[in-house]
Amino acid sequence: MIEDTLLKLENRLKASKNLNAENRLALQKLVSELRQEIDQLDDDDQAESIAGFTETSAREALREQQDQDLLDVALDGLQKSTREFEASYPKLTAVVNNICHQLSNLGI
């Protein structure tokens, strides 16, 4: 199921008309890093949560008519889903924070 969610996210990035080449490449690289970090988690439920919030955040950020409130909620959920891993998986937290930053900047 995690793999399906990540594939949906990758497909969403590929198909988005709202991304320039630079942003698309940066986000694709971050999703690849996220995939590697999620594979190291021992907690499948938490890994699914992180993948799901990432996909939801991307969906909200890439909508043609973006709703900033929905994007903020999705990004907040994504950041909260990784908080407990901050000490034991610092790279995961860094990747998620970078994704949040990239996606939030799309709305500017």
DODREN-444414 format. One record per residue: residue number from 0; chain; x, y, z of N, C-alpha, C, CB in turn. Coordinates in nm, 2 decimals. Each point is the difference from the previous one (the first is absolute). Glycine has a CB too. Layout:
BEGIN
site resi:NUM	chain:A	n.east:X	n.north:Y	n.up:Z	ca.east:X	ca.north:Y	ca.up:Z	c.east:X	c.north:Y	c.up:Z	cb.east:X	cb.north:Y	cb.up:Z
...
***
This chain:
BEGIN
site resi:0	chain:A	n.east:0.08	n.north:-0.12	n.up:0.00	ca.east:-0.08	ca.north:0.12	ca.up:0.00	c.east:0.09	c.north:0.13	c.up:0.00	cb.east:-0.18	cb.north:-0.13	cb.up:0.12
site resi:1	chain:A	n.east:0.29	n.north:0.12	n.up:-0.05	ca.east:0.09	ca.north:0.12	ca.up:0.00	c.east:0.05	c.north:0.02	c.up:-0.14	cb.east:0.06	cb.north:-0.04	cb.up:0.24
site resi:2	chain:A	n.east:-0.02	n.north:-0.07	n.up:-0.30	ca.east:0.05	ca.north:0.01	ca.up:-0.14	c.east:-0.10	c.north:0.07	c.up:-0.09	cb.east:0.14	cb.north:-0.20	cb.up:0.04
site resi:3	chain:A	n.east:-0.27	n.north:0.16	n.up:-0.03	ca.east:-0.10	ca.north:0.06	ca.up:-0.08	c.east:-0.02	c.north:0.15	c.up:0.02	cb.east:-0.12	cb.north:-0.22	cb.up:0.01
site resi:4	chain:A	n.east:0.13	n.north:0.26	n.up:0.12	ca.east:-0.01	ca.north:0.14	ca.up:0.03	c.east:0.12	c.north:0.08	c.up:-0.06	cb.east:-0.12	cb.north:-0.06	cb.up:0.22
site resi:5	chain:A	n.east:0.24	n.north:0.00	n.up:-0.20	ca.east:0.12	ca.north:0.07	ca.up:-0.06	c.east:-0.01	c.north:0.01	c.up:-0.15	cb.east:0.13	cb.north:-0.08	cb.up:0.19
site resi:6	chain:A	n.east:-0.18	n.north:-0.03	n.up:-0.26	ca.east:-0.02	ca.north:0.00	ca.up:-0.14	c.east:-0.10	c.north:0.11	c.up:-0.04	cb.east:0.06	cb.north:-0.25	cb.up:-0.01
site resi:7	chain:A	n.east:-0.17	n.north:0.26	n.up:0.08	ca.east:-0.09	ca.north:0.11	ca.up:-0.03	c.east:0.06	c.north:0.13	c.up:0.01	cb.east:-0.19	cb.north:-0.14	cb.up:0.09
site resi:8	chain:A	n.east:0.27	n.north:0.16	n.up:0.01	ca.east:0.07	ca.north:0.13	ca.up:0.02	c.east:0.10	c.north:0.02	c.up:-0.12	cb.east:-0.02	cb.north:-0.02	cb.up:0.25
site resi:9	chain:A	n.east:0.09	n.north:-0.07	n.up:-0.29	ca.east:0.10	ca.north:0.01	ca.up:-0.11	c.east:-0.08	c.north:0.03	c.up:-0.13	cb.east:0.16	cb.north:-0.15	cb.up:0.11
site resi:10	chain:A	n.east:-0.27	n.north:0.08	n.up:-0.13	ca.east:-0.08	ca.north:0.03	ca.up:-0.12	c.east:-0.06	c.north:0.14	c.up:0.00	cb.east:-0.05	cb.north:-0.25	cb.up:-0.01
site resi:11	chain:A	n.east:0.01	n.north:0.29	n.up:0.13	ca.east:-0.06	ca.north:0.14	ca.up:0.01	c.east:0.11	c.north:0.10	c.up:-0.04	cb.east:-0.16	cb.north:-0.08	cb.up:0.18
site resi:12	chain:A	n.east:0.28	n.north:0.06	n.up:-0.13	ca.east:0.11	ca.north:0.09	ca.up:-0.03	c.east:0.03	c.north:0.00	c.up:-0.15	cb.east:0.09	cb.north:-0.03	cb.up:0.23
site resi:13	chain:A	n.east:-0.09	n.north:-0.08	n.up:-0.29	ca.east:0.03	ca.north:-0.01	ca.up:-0.15	c.east:-0.11	c.north:0.07	c.up:-0.08	cb.east:0.12	cb.north:-0.22	cb.up:0.04
site resi:14	chain:A	n.east:-0.25	n.north:0.20	n.up:0.00	ca.east:-0.11	ca.north:0.05	ca.up:-0.08	c.east:-0.03	c.north:0.15	c.up:0.03	cb.east:-0.09	cb.north:-0.23	cb.up:0.00
site resi:15	chain:A	n.east:0.14	n.north:0.28	n.up:0.10	ca.east:-0.04	ca.north:0.14	ca.up:0.04	c.east:0.04	c.north:0.10	c.up:-0.10	cb.east:0.02	cb.north:-0.06	cb.up:0.24
site resi:16	chain:A	n.east:-0.12	n.north:0.15	n.up:-0.28	ca.east:0.03	ca.north:0.11	ca.up:-0.09	c.east:0.04	c.north:0.12	c.up:0.08	cb.east:-0.16	cb.north:-0.09	cb.up:-0.16
site resi:17	chain:A	n.east:0.16	n.north:0.09	n.up:0.29	ca.east:0.03	ca.north:0.11	ca.up:0.08	c.east:0.14	c.north:0.01	c.up:0.05	cb.east:-0.23	cb.north:-0.01	cb.up:0.08
site resi:18	chain:A	n.east:0.31	n.north:-0.09	n.up:-0.12	ca.east:0.14	ca.north:0.00	ca.up:0.04	c.east:0.09	c.north:0.03	c.up:-0.12	cb.east:-0.05	cb.north:-0.17	cb.up:0.17
site resi:19	chain:A	n.east:0.15	n.north:0.25	n.up:-0.14	ca.east:0.11	ca.north:0.02	ca.up:-0.10	c.east:0.10	c.north:-0.11	c.up:0.01	cb.east:-0.03	cb.north:0.25	cb.up:0.00
site resi:20	chain:A	n.east:0.12	n.north:-0.27	n.up:-0.09	ca.east:0.09	ca.north:-0.11	ca.up:-0.01	c.east:0.09	c.north:0.00	c.up:0.13	cb.east:0.00	cb.north:0.01	cb.up:-0.25
site resi:21	chain:A	n.east:0.04	n.north:0.10	n.up:0.30	ca.east:0.09	ca.north:0.00	ca.up:0.12	c.east:-0.08	c.north:-0.05	c.up:0.12	cb.east:0.13	cb.north:0.20	cb.up:-0.10
site resi:22	chain:A	n.east:-0.25	n.north:-0.15	n.up:0.12	ca.east:-0.08	ca.north:-0.04	ca.up:0.12	c.east:-0.03	c.north:-0.15	c.up:-0.01	cb.east:-0.09	cb.north:0.23	cb.up:0.02
site resi:23	chain:A	n.east:0.05	n.north:-0.27	n.up:-0.14	ca.east:-0.03	ca.north:-0.14	ca.up:-0.02	c.east:0.12	c.north:-0.09	c.up:0.03	cb.east:-0.17	cb.north:0.06	cb.up:-0.18
site resi:24	chain:A	n.east:0.28	n.north:-0.03	n.up:0.13	ca.east:0.12	ca.north:-0.08	ca.up:0.03	c.east:0.04	c.north:0.00	c.up:0.15	cb.east:0.08	cb.north:0.06	cb.up:-0.23
site resi:25	chain:A	n.east:-0.09	n.north:0.06	n.up:0.29	ca.east:0.03	ca.north:0.00	ca.up:0.15	c.east:-0.10	c.north:-0.08	c.up:0.08	cb.east:0.09	cb.north:0.23	cb.up:-0.04
site resi:26	chain:A	n.east:-0.22	n.north:-0.22	n.up:0.00	ca.east:-0.10	ca.north:-0.08	ca.up:0.08	c.east:0.02	c.north:-0.15	c.up:-0.03	cb.east:-0.16	cb.north:0.19	cb.up:-0.01
site resi:27	chain:A	n.east:0.19	n.north:-0.23	n.up:-0.11	ca.east:0.02	ca.north:-0.14	ca.up:-0.03	c.east:0.12	c.north:-0.05	c.up:0.07	cb.east:-0.10	cb.north:0.03	cb.up:-0.23
site resi:28	chain:A	n.east:0.21	n.north:0.04	n.up:0.24	ca.east:0.11	ca.north:-0.04	ca.up:0.08	c.east:-0.03	c.north:-0.02	c.up:0.15	cb.east:0.15	cb.north:0.12	cb.up:-0.16
site resi:29	chain:A	n.east:-0.23	n.north:-0.02	n.up:0.21	ca.east:-0.04	ca.north:-0.01	ca.up:0.14	c.east:-0.09	c.north:-0.12	c.up:0.03	cb.east:0.02	cb.north:0.24	cb.up:0.02
site resi:30	chain:A	n.east:-0.11	n.north:-0.28	n.up:-0.12	ca.east:-0.08	ca.north:-0.11	ca.up:0.02	c.east:0.08	c.north:-0.13	c.up:-0.01	cb.east:-0.19	cb.north:0.12	cb.up:-0.10
site resi:31	chain:A	n.east:0.29	n.north:-0.12	n.up:0.02	ca.east:0.09	ca.north:-0.12	ca.up:0.00	c.east:0.07	c.north:-0.01	c.up:0.13	cb.east:0.04	cb.north:0.03	cb.up:-0.25
site resi:32	chain:A	n.east:0.01	n.north:0.08	n.up:0.31	ca.east:0.06	ca.north:-0.01	ca.up:0.13	c.east:-0.10	c.north:-0.04	c.up:0.11	cb.east:0.16	cb.north:0.18	cb.up:-0.07
site resi:33	chain:A	n.east:-0.28	n.north:-0.13	n.up:0.06	ca.east:-0.11	ca.north:-0.04	ca.up:0.09	c.east:-0.02	c.north:-0.15	c.up:0.00	cb.east:-0.11	cb.north:0.23	cb.up:-0.03
site resi:34	chain:A	n.east:0.11	n.north:-0.29	n.up:-0.09	ca.east:-0.03	ca.north:-0.14	ca.up:-0.02	c.east:0.11	c.north:-0.08	c.up:0.07	cb.east:-0.11	cb.north:0.04	cb.up:-0.22
site resi:35	chain:A	n.east:0.24	n.north:0.00	n.up:0.21	ca.east:0.11	ca.north:-0.06	ca.up:0.06	c.east:-0.01	c.north:0.00	c.up:0.16	cb.east:0.14	cb.north:0.06	cb.up:-0.20
site resi:36	chain:A	n.east:-0.18	n.north:0.06	n.up:0.25	ca.east:-0.01	ca.north:0.02	ca.up:0.14	c.east:-0.12	c.north:-0.08	c.up:0.06	cb.east:0.10	cb.north:0.23	cb.up:-0.03
site resi:37	chain:A	n.east:-0.21	n.north:-0.23	n.up:-0.04	ca.east:-0.12	ca.north:-0.08	ca.up:0.04	c.east:0.03	c.north:-0.15	c.up:0.00	cb.east:-0.15	cb.north:0.18	cb.up:-0.09
site resi:38	chain:A	n.east:0.23	n.north:-0.22	n.up:0.00	ca.east:0.03	ca.north:-0.15	ca.up:0.00	c.east:0.08	c.north:-0.04	c.up:0.12	cb.east:0.01	cb.north:0.01	cb.up:-0.24
site resi:39	chain:A	n.east:0.05	n.north:0.09	n.up:0.31	ca.east:0.08	ca.north:-0.04	ca.up:0.12	c.east:-0.09	c.north:0.00	c.up:0.13	cb.east:0.20	cb.north:0.10	cb.up:-0.11
site resi:40	chain:A	n.east:-0.32	n.north:-0.05	n.up:0.10	ca.east:-0.09	ca.north:0.01	ca.up:0.12	c.east:-0.04	c.north:-0.14	c.up:0.04	cb.east:-0.08	cb.north:0.23	cb.up:-0.07
site resi:41	chain:A	n.east:0.07	n.north:-0.25	n.up:0.20	ca.east:-0.05	ca.north:-0.13	ca.up:0.05	c.east:-0.15	c.north:0.00	c.up:0.02	cb.east:0.21	cb.north:-0.03	cb.up:0.12
site resi:42	chain:A	n.east:-0.27	n.north:0.15	n.up:-0.12	ca.east:-0.15	ca.north:0.02	ca.up:0.02	c.east:-0.07	c.north:0.02	c.up:-0.13	cb.east:0.05	cb.north:0.09	cb.up:0.23
site resi:43	chain:A	n.east:-0.12	n.north:-0.20	n.up:-0.28	ca.east:-0.07	ca.north:0.01	ca.up:-0.13	c.east:-0.11	c.north:0.10	c.up:0.01	cb.east:0.06	cb.north:-0.23	cb.up:-0.04
site resi:44	chain:A	n.east:-0.13	n.north:0.24	n.up:0.15	ca.east:-0.11	ca.north:0.10	ca.up:0.01	c.east:0.05	c.north:0.14	c.up:-0.01	cb.east:-0.13	cb.north:-0.16	cb.up:0.14
site resi:45	chain:A	n.east:0.24	n.north:0.19	n.up:-0.08	ca.east:0.06	ca.north:0.13	ca.up:0.00	c.east:0.05	c.north:0.03	c.up:-0.14	cb.east:0.06	cb.north:-0.01	cb.up:0.24
site resi:46	chain:A	n.east:0.01	n.north:-0.09	n.up:-0.30	ca.east:0.05	ca.north:0.02	ca.up:-0.14	c.east:-0.12	c.north:0.03	c.up:-0.09	cb.east:0.19	cb.north:-0.15	cb.up:0.05
site resi:47	chain:A	n.east:-0.30	n.north:0.08	n.up:-0.04	ca.east:-0.12	ca.north:0.03	ca.up:-0.08	c.east:-0.05	c.north:0.14	c.up:0.02	cb.east:-0.06	cb.north:-0.24	cb.up:0.00
site resi:48	chain:A	n.east:0.06	n.north:0.28	n.up:0.13	ca.east:-0.05	ca.north:0.14	ca.up:0.03	c.east:0.09	c.north:0.10	c.up:-0.07	cb.east:-0.09	cb.north:-0.08	cb.up:0.22
site resi:49	chain:A	n.east:0.22	n.north:0.07	n.up:-0.21	ca.east:0.09	ca.north:0.09	ca.up:-0.06	c.east:-0.02	c.north:0.01	c.up:-0.15	cb.east:0.17	cb.north:-0.04	cb.up:0.18
site resi:50	chain:A	n.east:-0.18	n.north:-0.08	n.up:-0.24	ca.east:-0.02	ca.north:-0.01	ca.up:-0.15	c.east:-0.13	c.north:0.07	c.up:-0.04	cb.east:0.14	cb.north:-0.21	cb.up:-0.01
site resi:51	chain:A	n.east:-0.25	n.north:0.18	n.up:0.09	ca.east:-0.13	ca.north:0.05	ca.up:-0.03	c.east:0.00	c.north:0.15	c.up:0.01	cb.east:-0.10	cb.north:-0.21	cb.up:0.08
site resi:52	chain:A	n.east:0.15	n.north:0.27	n.up:0.03	ca.east:0.00	ca.north:0.14	ca.up:0.02	c.east:0.09	c.north:0.07	c.up:-0.11	cb.east:-0.03	cb.north:-0.03	cb.up:0.25
site resi:53	chain:A	n.east:0.13	n.north:-0.04	n.up:-0.29	ca.east:0.09	ca.north:0.06	ca.up:-0.11	c.east:-0.08	c.north:0.01	c.up:-0.13	cb.east:0.21	cb.north:-0.10	cb.up:0.11
site resi:54	chain:A	n.east:-0.28	n.north:-0.01	n.up:-0.14	ca.east:-0.09	ca.north:0.00	ca.up:-0.12	c.east:-0.11	c.north:0.10	c.up:0.00	cb.east:0.05	cb.north:-0.24	cb.up:-0.03
site resi:55	chain:A	n.east:-0.11	n.north:0.25	n.up:0.15	ca.east:-0.11	ca.north:0.10	ca.up:0.02	c.east:0.06	c.north:0.14	c.up:-0.02	cb.east:-0.13	cb.north:-0.16	cb.up:0.15
site resi:56	chain:A	n.east:0.24	n.north:0.19	n.up:-0.09	ca.east:0.06	ca.north:0.13	ca.up:0.00	c.east:0.03	c.north:0.03	c.up:-0.15	cb.east:0.10	cb.north:-0.03	cb.up:0.23
site resi:57	chain:A	n.east:-0.04	n.north:-0.06	n.up:-0.30	ca.east:0.03	ca.north:0.02	ca.up:-0.14	c.east:-0.13	c.north:0.03	c.up:-0.08	cb.east:0.21	cb.north:-0.14	cb.up:0.02
site resi:58	chain:A	n.east:-0.31	n.north:0.06	n.up:0.00	ca.east:-0.13	ca.north:0.02	ca.up:-0.07	c.east:-0.05	c.north:0.15	c.up:0.02	cb.east:-0.05	cb.north:-0.25	cb.up:0.03
site resi:59	chain:A	n.east:0.05	n.north:0.29	n.up:0.10	ca.east:-0.04	ca.north:0.14	ca.up:0.03	c.east:0.09	c.north:0.10	c.up:-0.06	cb.east:-0.10	cb.north:-0.09	cb.up:0.21
site resi:60	chain:A	n.east:0.23	n.north:0.07	n.up:-0.21	ca.east:0.09	ca.north:0.10	ca.up:-0.05	c.east:-0.01	c.north:0.01	c.up:-0.15	cb.east:0.15	cb.north:-0.04	cb.up:0.19
site resi:61	chain:A	n.east:-0.19	n.north:-0.07	n.up:-0.26	ca.east:0.01	ca.north:0.00	ca.up:-0.14	c.east:-0.14	c.north:0.03	c.up:-0.07	cb.east:0.18	cb.north:-0.16	cb.up:0.02
site resi:62	chain:A	n.east:-0.28	n.north:0.18	n.up:0.06	ca.east:-0.13	ca.north:0.03	ca.up:-0.05	c.east:0.00	c.north:0.13	c.up:-0.08	cb.east:-0.11	cb.north:-0.12	cb.up:0.19
site resi:63	chain:A	n.east:0.03	n.north:0.13	n.up:-0.30	ca.east:0.00	ca.north:0.13	ca.up:-0.07	c.east:-0.05	c.north:0.11	c.up:0.08	cb.east:-0.03	cb.north:-0.13	cb.up:-0.21
site resi:64	chain:A	n.east:-0.08	n.north:0.11	n.up:0.28	ca.east:-0.05	ca.north:0.10	ca.up:0.09	c.east:0.03	c.north:-0.04	c.up:0.15	cb.east:-0.19	cb.north:0.06	cb.up:-0.17
site resi:65	chain:A	n.east:0.30	n.north:-0.02	n.up:0.21	ca.east:0.05	ca.north:-0.05	ca.up:0.13	c.east:-0.07	c.north:0.07	c.up:0.11	cb.east:0.22	cb.north:-0.04	cb.up:-0.10
site resi:66	chain:A	n.east:-0.25	n.north:-0.05	n.up:0.20	ca.east:-0.07	ca.north:0.05	ca.up:0.13	c.east:0.11	c.north:0.00	c.up:0.10	cb.east:-0.23	cb.north:-0.09	cb.up:-0.06
site resi:67	chain:A	n.east:0.28	n.north:0.21	n.up:0.10	ca.east:0.12	ca.north:0.01	ca.up:0.09	c.east:-0.03	c.north:-0.07	c.up:0.14	cb.east:0.06	cb.north:0.21	cb.up:-0.12
site resi:68	chain:A	n.east:-0.19	n.north:-0.20	n.up:0.16	ca.east:-0.03	ca.north:-0.06	ca.up:0.13	c.east:0.01	c.north:-0.15	c.up:0.00	cb.east:-0.16	cb.north:0.19	cb.up:0.04
site resi:69	chain:A	n.east:0.12	n.north:-0.25	n.up:-0.15	ca.east:0.01	ca.north:-0.15	ca.up:-0.01	c.east:0.15	c.north:-0.04	c.up:-0.02	cb.east:-0.23	cb.north:-0.01	cb.up:-0.11
site resi:70	chain:A	n.east:0.30	n.north:0.09	n.up:0.04	ca.east:0.15	ca.north:-0.03	ca.up:-0.01	c.east:0.06	c.north:0.01	c.up:0.13	cb.east:0.00	cb.north:0.09	cb.up:-0.23
site resi:71	chain:A	n.east:-0.03	n.north:0.02	n.up:0.31	ca.east:0.06	ca.north:0.01	ca.up:0.13	c.east:-0.03	c.north:-0.11	c.up:0.09	cb.east:-0.02	cb.north:0.24	cb.up:-0.03
site resi:72	chain:A	n.east:-0.10	n.north:-0.29	n.up:0.03	ca.east:-0.05	ca.north:-0.11	ca.up:0.08	c.east:0.08	c.north:-0.13	c.up:-0.04	cb.east:-0.23	cb.north:0.10	cb.up:0.03
site resi:73	chain:A	n.east:0.24	n.north:-0.12	n.up:-0.16	ca.east:0.07	ca.north:-0.12	ca.up:-0.05	c.east:0.15	c.north:0.00	c.up:0.04	cb.east:-0.16	cb.north:-0.02	cb.up:-0.19
site resi:74	chain:A	n.east:0.22	n.north:0.14	n.up:0.17	ca.east:0.15	ca.north:0.01	ca.up:0.04	c.east:0.02	c.north:-0.01	c.up:0.15	cb.east:0.03	cb.north:0.15	cb.up:-0.20
site resi:75	chain:A	n.east:-0.12	n.north:-0.10	n.up:0.28	ca.east:0.01	ca.north:-0.01	ca.up:0.14	c.east:-0.01	c.north:-0.15	c.up:0.04	cb.east:-0.10	cb.north:0.23	cb.up:0.03
site resi:76	chain:A	n.east:0.01	n.north:-0.30	n.up:-0.09	ca.east:-0.02	ca.north:-0.14	ca.up:0.03	c.east:0.13	c.north:-0.08	c.up:-0.04	cb.east:-0.25	cb.north:0.02	cb.up:-0.03
site resi:77	chain:A	n.east:0.31	n.north:0.02	n.up:-0.08	ca.east:0.12	ca.north:-0.07	ca.up:-0.04	c.east:0.11	c.north:0.03	c.up:0.09	cb.east:-0.07	cb.north:0.02	cb.up:-0.23
site resi:78	chain:A	n.east:0.09	n.north:0.10	n.up:0.28	ca.east:0.10	ca.north:0.03	ca.up:0.09	c.east:-0.02	c.north:-0.07	c.up:0.14	cb.east:0.03	cb.north:0.22	cb.up:-0.11
site resi:79	chain:A	n.east:-0.15	n.north:-0.22	n.up:0.15	ca.east:-0.03	ca.north:-0.07	ca.up:0.13	c.east:0.02	c.north:-0.15	c.up:-0.01	cb.east:-0.17	cb.north:0.18	cb.up:0.05
site resi:80	chain:A	n.east:0.14	n.north:-0.24	n.up:-0.17	ca.east:0.02	ca.north:-0.14	ca.up:-0.01	c.east:0.14	c.north:-0.05	c.up:0.02	cb.east:-0.20	cb.north:0.00	cb.up:-0.16
site resi:81	chain:A	n.east:0.30	n.north:0.09	n.up:0.15	ca.east:0.14	ca.north:-0.04	ca.up:0.01	c.east:0.06	c.north:0.05	c.up:0.13	cb.east:0.02	cb.north:0.01	cb.up:-0.25
site resi:82	chain:A	n.east:-0.09	n.north:0.06	n.up:0.33	ca.east:0.06	ca.north:0.06	ca.up:0.12	c.east:0.07	c.north:-0.11	c.up:0.10	cb.east:-0.17	cb.north:0.18	cb.up:-0.02
site resi:83	chain:A	n.east:0.10	n.north:-0.29	n.up:0.04	ca.east:0.05	ca.north:-0.10	ca.up:0.09	c.east:0.13	c.north:-0.06	c.up:-0.05	cb.east:-0.23	cb.north:-0.04	cb.up:0.08
site resi:84	chain:A	n.east:0.26	n.north:0.05	n.up:-0.21	ca.east:0.12	ca.north:-0.06	ca.up:-0.06	c.east:0.11	c.north:0.10	c.up:-0.01	cb.east:-0.15	cb.north:-0.15	cb.up:-0.13
site resi:85	chain:A	n.east:0.13	n.north:0.27	n.up:0.18	ca.east:0.11	ca.north:0.10	ca.up:-0.02	c.east:0.13	c.north:-0.04	c.up:0.06	cb.east:-0.18	cb.north:0.17	cb.up:0.01
site resi:86	chain:A	n.east:0.19	n.north:-0.24	n.up:0.10	ca.east:0.12	ca.north:-0.04	ca.up:0.06	c.east:0.06	c.north:-0.12	c.up:-0.06	cb.east:-0.07	cb.north:0.10	cb.up:0.21
site resi:87	chain:A	n.east:-0.02	n.north:-0.20	n.up:-0.24	ca.east:0.06	ca.north:-0.13	ca.up:-0.05	c.east:0.01	c.north:0.00	c.up:-0.15	cb.east:-0.11	cb.north:-0.11	cb.up:0.19
site resi:88	chain:A	n.east:0.04	n.north:0.20	n.up:-0.26	ca.east:0.00	ca.north:0.00	ca.up:-0.15	c.east:0.02	c.north:0.15	c.up:-0.04	cb.east:-0.14	cb.north:-0.22	cb.up:-0.02
site resi:89	chain:A	n.east:0.25	n.north:0.28	n.up:0.05	ca.east:0.01	ca.north:0.15	ca.up:-0.04	c.east:-0.01	c.north:0.02	c.up:-0.15	cb.east:0.14	cb.north:0.03	cb.up:0.21
site resi:90	chain:A	n.east:-0.09	n.north:-0.12	n.up:-0.29	ca.east:0.00	ca.north:0.02	ca.up:-0.14	c.east:-0.15	c.north:0.00	c.up:-0.05	cb.east:0.23	cb.north:-0.10	cb.up:-0.03
site resi:91	chain:A	n.east:-0.31	n.north:0.01	n.up:0.08	ca.east:-0.14	ca.north:0.00	ca.up:-0.04	c.east:-0.07	c.north:0.13	c.up:0.03	cb.east:0.00	cb.north:-0.25	cb.up:0.05
site resi:92	chain:A	n.east:0.03	n.north:0.30	n.up:0.07	ca.east:-0.06	ca.north:0.13	ca.up:0.04	c.east:0.05	c.north:0.11	c.up:-0.09	cb.east:-0.01	cb.north:-0.08	cb.up:0.24
site resi:93	chain:A	n.east:0.14	n.north:0.08	n.up:-0.28	ca.east:0.05	ca.north:0.10	ca.up:-0.09	c.east:-0.06	c.north:-0.01	c.up:-0.13	cb.east:0.21	cb.north:0.00	cb.up:0.12
site resi:94	chain:A	n.east:-0.23	n.north:-0.12	n.up:-0.18	ca.east:-0.06	ca.north:-0.01	ca.up:-0.13	c.east:-0.15	c.north:0.05	c.up:0.01	cb.east:0.15	cb.north:-0.20	cb.up:-0.05
site resi:95	chain:A	n.east:-0.22	n.north:0.16	n.up:0.15	ca.east:-0.14	ca.north:0.05	ca.up:0.01	c.east:-0.01	c.north:0.15	c.up:0.01	cb.east:-0.06	cb.north:-0.22	cb.up:0.11
site resi:96	chain:A	n.east:0.15	n.north:0.28	n.up:-0.03	ca.east:0.00	ca.north:0.14	ca.up:0.01	c.east:0.04	c.north:0.07	c.up:-0.13	cb.east:0.07	cb.north:-0.02	cb.up:0.24
site resi:97	chain:A	n.east:0.02	n.north:-0.04	n.up:-0.32	ca.east:0.03	ca.north:0.05	ca.up:-0.13	c.east:-0.12	c.north:-0.01	c.up:-0.10	cb.east:0.24	cb.north:-0.06	cb.up:0.04
site resi:98	chain:A	n.east:-0.31	n.north:-0.05	n.up:-0.03	ca.east:-0.12	ca.north:-0.02	ca.up:-0.09	c.east:-0.10	c.north:0.11	c.up:0.04	cb.east:0.04	cb.north:-0.25	cb.up:-0.02
site resi:99	chain:A	n.east:-0.07	n.north:0.27	n.up:0.15	ca.east:-0.09	ca.north:0.10	ca.up:0.05	c.east:0.04	c.north:0.14	c.up:-0.05	cb.east:-0.05	cb.north:-0.14	cb.up:0.20
site resi:100	chain:A	n.east:0.17	n.north:0.17	n.up:-0.19	ca.east:0.05	ca.north:0.13	ca.up:-0.05	c.east:-0.02	c.north:0.02	c.up:-0.15	cb.east:0.17	cb.north:-0.01	cb.up:0.19
site resi:101	chain:A	n.east:-0.13	n.north:-0.09	n.up:-0.27	ca.east:-0.02	ca.north:0.00	ca.up:-0.14	c.east:-0.15	c.north:0.02	c.up:-0.04	cb.east:0.21	cb.north:-0.14	cb.up:-0.03
site resi:102	chain:A	n.east:-0.30	n.north:0.06	n.up:0.09	ca.east:-0.14	ca.north:0.00	ca.up:-0.03	c.east:-0.06	c.north:0.14	c.up:0.04	cb.east:-0.01	cb.north:-0.25	cb.up:0.02
site resi:103	chain:A	n.east:0.05	n.north:0.30	n.up:0.10	ca.east:-0.06	ca.north:0.12	ca.up:0.04	c.east:0.05	c.north:0.12	c.up:-0.08	cb.east:-0.01	cb.north:-0.09	cb.up:0.23
site resi:104	chain:A	n.east:0.12	n.north:0.08	n.up:-0.29	ca.east:0.05	ca.north:0.11	ca.up:-0.09	c.east:-0.07	c.north:0.00	c.up:-0.13	cb.east:0.22	cb.north:-0.02	cb.up:0.11
site resi:105	chain:A	n.east:-0.28	n.north:-0.09	n.up:-0.15	ca.east:-0.07	ca.north:0.00	ca.up:-0.13	c.east:-0.12	c.north:0.09	c.up:0.00	cb.east:0.07	cb.north:-0.24	cb.up:-0.03
site resi:106	chain:A	n.east:-0.12	n.north:0.27	n.up:0.15	ca.east:-0.12	ca.north:0.09	ca.up:0.01	c.east:0.03	c.north:0.14	c.up:0.00	cb.east:-0.10	cb.north:-0.18	cb.up:0.12
site resi:107	chain:A	n.east:0.23	n.north:0.22	n.up:-0.12	ca.east:0.04	ca.north:0.14	ca.up:0.01	c.east:-0.02	c.north:0.06	c.up:-0.14	cb.east:0.16	cb.north:-0.05	cb.up:0.19
***
